[in-house]
Amino acid sequence: MSSKSIAYIDSYTWLGSRLGLERMRELMDRMGNPQEEIKFVHLAGTNGKGSTACFLASILQSAGYKTGLYTSPFIHTFHERMQIDGVPISDAALDEVVDQMRRHADMMPDHPTTFELTTAAAFTWFAQEKCDIVVLETGMGGSLDATNVIFSPEVAVITPIDLDHMEHLGPTVGEIAKSKAGIIKPGRPVVTARQRQEAMAVLTETAARQGCDLTEVNLAALIPGPFSFNGQQFSFGNLTDVSIRLLGRYQMENAALALTAVEVLEKLGWSIPESARRDGLAEARWPGRFELIGQAPAVIVDGGHNAQGARALAENLIRYFPGNKIVFVMGILADKDMDAILSPVLPLAKQIYTITPDNSRALTAKALAEQITAQGVPAQAIGSVAAALALAKQTAGTDGVVCYFGSLYSVAAARDALLAGNSTTGD
């Protein structure tokens, strides 16, 4: 029956993204403020939120805590957005919390948005299941994001901040940082990734004004080790030879950020032994982030969808496939900075096949192909992700490399097409 619950939540998509906490506060008040019964780690940032949240939740679960995880968007199913100890919410549990929430939401003159409804459902479920702690990812921004109705997190974690959602958050990194810094609460510790100077200035000022201890991840203590398509090793401070399955240098940095947050949690009284840190990192899975899904040709699926993500993708492609020209399949949303996304990857491209993501804000495949072609790289618009990937594999040949990227909204279609095609055999 959960399809009915999801249909109800999705029926308010037309309201769009309406930043502000008034509706969320009213809805939570009507529901008895279940979020006040929960302890949180709250994450904001432009890139790396999902992976960092995944690492944190896996470590806390390995330490024996009943751990909730709230992320967005989902890859394959809506249920992925809210999990406890790695298990997504069941149909029955989703129906139950949505039925409770709907009675209150439908009485509100200013009806909550889809994201607000989803967040309220998650808070209700986590509280009913009596989670020890919930790792909570913001949807957009921070200060006016629906998740920011929580009062006082155990720790606020800020991942790298860059230009994205500028129509909502502002035109500069500094303005966007002000929004992300909204999750910083009086007297609560803050952990941040390495930031651009103008973002760091905002975070430093906000933390000082709120009386918070601010800890920046010490990337000088991060020492990369061996890496392959099965995973990678690194050392971070006193923790040596750590293994993670997630690929790419930025995942080591996300793991280091998670470990820094864990150190702060331990100072607050949470018991997180070294074994839990090692096991949690090793067991973390997060699909669609520089994920190898096929061989002969090698096929990478990556959810990079902004300038910072595209730069990280290009660096990883060079790291894992030095000297190779890449056949790309890509689609992007029309509100993204297309030139900034394309500039790191075009020098690596042999051919680009474009698709239209399944989203109302999508840039059409034809328009994207025309803009790429105008920059001197061969590009062709294709009708579906599956057809584009099949053609890309053919173009790359068994010794080549194919990479899908550009929109998280098509990652599921890309993974499904590749896995259904038994791509690891090189068909």
VENJO-V440216 format. One record per backbone hydrogen bond with DSSP energy under -0.5 kcal/mol. CO is the residue of the C=O (numbers start at 1). NH is the residue of the N-H. If there is no record, write none. Layout:
CO;NH + CO;NH
//
This chain:
1;4 + 1;5 + 2;6 + 3;7 + 4;8 + 5;9 + 6;10 + 7;11 + 9;12 + 10;13 + 12;15 + 12;114 + 13;16 + 16;18 + 17;19 + 21;25 + 22;26 + 23;27 + 24;28 + 25;29 + 26;30 + 27;31 + 28;33 + 29;32 + 33;36 + 34;37 + 35;38 + 39;134 + 40;154 + 40;155 + 41;136 + 42;157 + 43;138 + 44;159 + 48;52 + 49;53 + 50;54 + 51;55 + 52;56 + 53;57 + 54;58 + 55;59 + 56;60 + 57;61 + 58;62 + 59;63 + 60;65 + 61;64 + 65;67 + 66;68 + 66;132 + 66;133 + 67;85 + 68;135 + 69;83 + 70;137 + 77;80 + 78;81 + 79;82 + 79;89 + 81;71 + 82;89 + 83;69 + 84;87 + 86;88 + 87;84 + 90;94 + 91;95 + 92;96 + 93;97 + 94;98 + 95;99 + 96;100 + 97;101 + 98;102 + 99;103 + 100;104 + 101;104 + 101;105 + 102;106 + 104;107 + 105;108 + 109;111 + 113;117 + 114;118 + 115;119 + 116;120 + 117;121 + 118;122 + 119;123 + 120;124 + 121;125 + 122;126 + 123;127 + 124;128 + 125;129 + 126;131 + 127;130 + 133;68 + 134;41 + 134;136 + 135;70 + 135;137 + 136;43 + 142;145 + 144;20 + 145;148 + 146;149 + 147;150 + 154;189 + 155;42 + 156;191 + 157;44 + 157;159 + 158;193 + 160;46 + 160;47 + 165;168 + 165;169 + 166;170 + 172;176 + 173;177 + 174;178 + 175;179 + 176;180 + 177;181 + 179;143 + 179;182 + 180;183 + 181;184 + 185;188 + 189;156 + 190;215 + 191;158 + 192;217 + 196;199 + 196;200 + 197;201 + 198;202 + 199;203 + 200;204 + 201;205 + 202;206 + 203;207 + 204;208 + 205;209 + 206;210 + 207;212 + 208;211 + 210;187 + 213;190 + 213;215 + 215;192 + 217;219 + 218;221 + 219;222 + 221;223 + 221;237 + 222;224 + 223;235 + 226;233 + 228;231 + 231;228 + 232;244 + 233;225 + 234;242 + 235;223 + 236;239 + 238;240 + 239;236 + 242;234 + 244;232 + 248;251 + 248;252 + 249;252 + 249;253 + 250;254 + 251;255 + 252;256 + 253;257 + 254;258 + 255;259 + 256;260 + 257;261 + 258;262 + 259;263 + 260;264 + 261;265 + 262;266 + 263;267 + 264;268 + 265;268 + 265;270 + 266;269 + 270;272 + 273;276 + 273;277 + 274;278 + 275;279 + 276;280 + 277;281 + 278;282 + 279;283 + 280;284 + 281;245 + 281;284 + 286;289 + 288;290 + 288;303 + 290;292 + 291;293 + 291;301 + 294;299 + 298;402 + 299;293 + 299;294 + 300;404 + 301;291 + 304;406 + 306;310 + 307;311 + 308;312 + 309;313 + 310;314 + 311;315 + 312;316 + 313;317 + 314;318 + 315;319 + 316;320 + 317;321 + 321;324 + 325;401 + 326;328 + 326;350 + 326;351 + 327;403 + 328;353 + 329;405 + 330;355 + 332;363 + 333;336 + 336;338 + 337;341 + 338;342 + 339;343 + 340;344 + 341;345 + 342;345 + 342;346 + 343;347 + 345;348 + 345;349 + 346;349 + 348;326 + 351;328 + 352;380 + 353;330 + 354;382 + 355;357 + 357;359 + 359;362 + 361;334 + 364;368 + 365;369 + 366;370 + 367;371 + 368;372 + 369;373 + 370;374 + 372;375 + 372;377 + 373;376 + 378;352 + 380;354 + 384;388 + 385;389 + 386;390 + 387;391 + 388;392 + 389;393 + 390;394 + 391;395 + 392;396 + 393;397 + 397;400 + 400;298 + 401;327 + 402;300 + 403;329 + 404;302 + 405;331 + 407;410 + 408;411 + 408;412 + 410;414 + 411;415 + 412;416 + 413;417 + 414;418 + 415;419 + 416;420 + 417;421 + 418;423 + 419;422 + 422;425 + 422;427 + 423;295 + 423;426
//
